[in-house]
């Protein structure tokens, strides 16, 4: 039963981020910088890395969410991850960009 719920949670996360990864242009609604070529692949790589990390550590994240909210619900964990993954990805991408001076 647990494996079925876990599989459904992964499927929900994949469907939620499929639309974002198929879109053209910038991720997370960034503005284009005029006069510069833009590639969203570095940004997509960071999102995929954070997404895969969230899937890999899903059980640990679920335990933290369960203990924080006092509710055992993988759906709640998935909903939280849908909002947290883009925020963490954006933070990491901006930090890397500022360190190497790309943007």
Buried (B, 14 or more C-beta within 10 A) or exposed (E): EEEEEBEEBBEBBEEBBEEBEEEEEEBEEBEEEEEEEEEBEEBBEBBEEBBEEBBEEBEEBBEEBBEEEEEEEBEBBBBBBBEBBBEBBBEBBBEBBEEEEEE
